[in-house]
């Protein structure tokens, strides 16, 4: 025999008396509201900033560096606002390892879109991220990305991919740092230490430009959004900049597999971060 469940103001009461909530709890409501506010903020920024993009376009015709810095400061301000809106706090380690007199290649692990936000607000110099070419589909967003020196990598067409690498080399030679995620995509493994293999060609920019490589380890960003889509929750992010090195100065075997070498360094940094996080629970 079947019994109907009775409805209440905020849930269902089963025949056995057990009450099941049909409404999200307060934390989930807040997380959903954050997602909505962040989404609306991004859309409004892109639409309302159209006049600014036009002004920056004209400035870039005569003074590209001024456009780059102005655009970077605007984007940084927006990213700081979005991080505050989501309740994110950030601990920065190893900032002293970032060279101040030369552009570098930042090489990091990648688990979240928020890696990019945290990266931009913590690096003091002109820096562009290497993004997948599919980002070119999004109007206005792609224009701001170009203004902050992002590169769009074709992961299928090797010829086009090489052009992107060459552009990156030129940017580094002109004092603009580049940030790349050698895993090629966001890592969805639950264990942060289970990074995807680093693509060996990813460090070619540093090798050909002769600039230092700065390993970067990030934890806590996936917990903001990717771990529980579509909810956005507060998280404490740790971003750590490791000791820079030059590819040309590595031992022959390490130089041959510079990607794997960098991956091992980042893995060690991640292990230290996880150990620190465990100590917080004690």
C-alpha positions in Angstrom: 0.0 0.0 0.0 1.3 3.5 -0.9 1.0 6.5 1.3 1.2 10.1 0.1 3.8 12.3 1.7 2.3 15.4 3.3 3.7 18.8 2.3 4.8 21.4 4.8 5.9 25.0 4.6 9.5 24.0 3.9 9.5 20.3 3.3 7.7 17.0 3.0 6.6 14.7 5.8 6.9 11.0 5.0 4.4 8.5 6.4 7.0 7.4 8.9 7.1 10.9 10.2 10.5 11.8 8.7 10.7 15.3 7.3 12.6 16.0 4.1 13.5 19.5 3.2 12.6 20.6 -0.3 14.3 24.0 0.0 18.1 24.6 -0.1 19.6 25.4 3.3 20.9 28.8 4.2 24.5 28.2 3.1 23.4 26.9 -0.3 21.1 29.9 -0.7 24.1 32.2 0.0 26.3 30.3 -2.3 23.7 30.5 -5.1 23.3 34.3 -4.5 27.1 34.7 -4.8 27.0 32.9 -8.1 24.2 35.2 -9.4 25.9 38.3 -8.1 29.3 37.3 -9.7 27.6 36.5 -13.0 25.7 39.8 -13.1 28.8 41.7 -12.1 30.8 40.2 -15.0 28.1 40.9 -17.5 27.5 44.5 -16.3 31.3 45.1 -16.3 31.6 43.9 -19.9 28.7 45.9 -21.1 29.3 49.1 -19.2 33.0 49.1 -20.0 32.5 49.3 -23.8 33.3 53.1 -23.8 36.5 52.3 -21.8 37.5 49.7 -24.4 37.1 52.3 -27.1 39.2 54.8 -25.2 41.9 52.2 -24.5 41.9 51.3 -28.2 42.7 54.9 -29.2 45.4 55.1 -26.4 46.9 51.9 -27.7 47.5 53.4 -31.1 50.0 55.9 -29.8 51.0 54.5 -26.4 50.6 50.7 -26.1 52.3 50.5 -22.7 50.0 53.0 -21.2 47.0 51.1 -22.5 48.4 47.9 -21.1 48.9 49.3 -17.6 45.6 51.1 -17.5 43.7 48.0 -18.7 45.6 45.8 -16.2 44.7 48.1 -13.3 41.0 48.1 -14.3 41.0 44.3 -14.6 42.8 43.9 -11.3 40.3 46.1 -9.6 37.4 44.0 -11.0 39.1 40.8 -10.0 39.6 42.0 -6.5 35.9 42.9 -6.3 34.9 39.5 -7.5 37.2 37.7 -5.0 35.7 39.9 -2.2 32.2 39.1 -3.4 32.8 35.4 -3.2 34.4 35.7 0.3 37.9 34.6 -0.9 41.0 35.3 1.2 44.4 34.8 -0.3 47.8 34.0 1.3 50.7 34.8 -0.9 54.0 33.0 -0.4 57.4 33.5 -2.1 56.5 36.9 -3.6 60.2 37.8 -3.1 61.0 35.1 -5.7 59.4 37.1 -8.5 62.2 38.9 -10.4 61.6 42.6 -10.6 64.0 43.5 -13.4 63.0 41.0 -16.0 60.0 39.4 -17.4 59.4 35.7 -16.5 57.4 32.6 -17.5 55.1 31.7 -14.6 54.2 28.0 -14.7 51.4 26.8 -12.5 49.0 24.0 -11.7 45.4 24.6 -12.9 42.2 23.6 -11.1 39.9 26.6 -11.4 39.0 29.7 -13.4 39.8 31.5 -10.2 43.5 30.6 -10.6 43.6 33.4 -13.2 41.9 36.0 -10.9 44.3 35.1 -8.0 47.3 35.2 -10.4 46.5 38.6 -11.8 46.0 40.3 -8.4 49.2 38.9 -6.9 51.7 39.6 -9.7 52.9 43.2 -9.7 54.1 43.4 -13.3 52.5 43.3 -16.8 51.5 39.7 -17.3 49.5 37.8 -19.8 47.9 34.4 -19.5 47.9 31.7 -22.2 44.3 30.8 -22.8 42.6 28.4 -25.2 41.6 29.8 -28.5 37.9 29.0 -27.8 37.9 32.1 -25.6 37.9 34.2 -28.8 34.2 33.3 -29.1 33.2 35.7 -26.3 32.9 39.4 -27.5 34.2 42.1 -25.1 35.8 39.5 -22.9 38.3 38.7 -25.6 39.0 42.4 -26.0 39.8 42.8 -22.4 42.0 39.7 -22.5 43.9 41.1 -25.4 44.4 44.4 -23.5 46.0 42.5 -20.6 48.3 40.6 -23.0 46.6 37.2 -23.0 47.5 34.8 -25.8 45.1 32.4 -27.5 46.5 29.0 -28.1 45.2 26.6 -30.7 45.8 23.2 -29.2 45.0 21.3 -32.4 46.7 23.3 -35.2 50.4 23.1 -34.5 51.3 25.8 -36.9 48.9 28.3 -35.2 50.2 27.1 -31.8 53.7 27.9 -32.9 52.7 31.4 -33.8 51.3 31.9 -30.3 54.6 30.7 -28.8 56.5 33.1 -31.0 54.3 35.9 -29.9 54.8 34.9 -26.3 58.6 35.0 -26.8 58.3 38.5 -28.3 56.2 39.7 -25.3 58.7 38.4 -22.8 61.6 40.1 -24.7 59.6 43.4 -24.4 59.2 43.0 -20.6 55.8 41.3 -20.4 55.6 38.2 -18.3 53.6 35.2 -19.5 51.7 32.7 -17.3 51.0 29.2 -18.6 49.2 26.2 -17.3 51.2 23.2 -18.8 48.4 20.7 -17.9 46.6 22.1 -20.9 43.2 22.3 -19.2 41.7 22.5 -15.7 42.6 19.4 -13.6 39.4 17.9 -12.2 41.1 15.2 -10.1 39.9 15.3 -6.5 43.5 14.9 -5.3 45.3 18.2 -5.9 48.6 16.2 -6.2 47.3 14.2 -9.1 48.3 16.8 -11.7 47.9 16.0 -15.4 51.2 15.6 -17.3 52.9 18.8 -18.2 53.3 19.3 -21.9 57.0 19.5 -22.6 56.7 22.2 -25.2 55.1 24.6 -22.7 58.4 25.9 -21.5 59.7 26.8 -25.0 58.8 30.5 -24.3 61.3 30.6 -21.4 63.9 28.6 -23.3 63.9 30.7 -26.4 63.4 34.0 -24.7 66.1 33.2 -22.1 63.9 34.3 -19.3 63.6 32.6 -15.8 60.8 30.2 -15.0 58.9 30.8 -11.8 57.0 27.7 -10.6 53.6 28.5 -9.0 51.5 26.3 -6.8 47.9 27.1 -6.0 45.4 25.4 -3.6 41.9 26.4 -2.6 40.6 27.8 -5.9 38.6 24.8 -7.0 36.7 25.0 -3.6 35.3 28.3 -4.7 33.3 27.1 -7.6 34.3 24.0 -9.5 34.0 21.6 -6.6 30.2 22.4 -6.3 28.9 24.0 -9.5 26.8 26.2 -9.6 27.4 27.3 -6.0 30.2 29.8 -5.1 31.6 29.4 -1.6 34.2 31.3 0.4 37.7 29.7 0.4 41.1 30.4 1.6 43.5 30.3 -1.3 47.3 29.8 -1.0 49.4 30.8 -3.9 53.1 30.2 -3.7 55.9 31.4 -6.1 58.9 29.1 -6.1 62.5 29.8 -6.8 63.1 30.9 -10.4 65.4 28.9 -12.6 66.7 29.1 -16.2 66.0 26.1 -18.5 69.4 26.5 -20.2 71.1 26.0 -16.8 69.5 22.7 -16.0 71.3 19.4 -16.3 70.9 17.8 -19.7 68.3 15.2 -18.6 66.3 17.8 -16.7 66.5 20.2 -19.6 65.2 17.6 -21.9 62.2 17.1 -19.7 61.8 20.6 -18.3 58.1 20.2 -18.0 58.3 17.1 -15.8 61.0 18.8 -13.8 58.8 21.8 -13.1 55.9 19.6 -12.3 57.9 17.8 -9.6 58.8 21.2 -8.1 55.2 22.3 -8.0 54.1 19.0 -6.6 56.5 19.4 -3.7 55.1 22.9 -3.1 51.6 21.6 -3.1 52.5 18.9 -0.6 53.8 21.5 1.7 50.6 23.5 1.3 48.4 20.5 2.0 50.4 19.7 5.1 49.9 23.3 6.3 46.2 23.1 5.7 46.1 19.9 7.8 47.8 21.8 10.7 45.0 24.3 10.7 42.6 21.5 11.6 44.6 20.4 14.6 
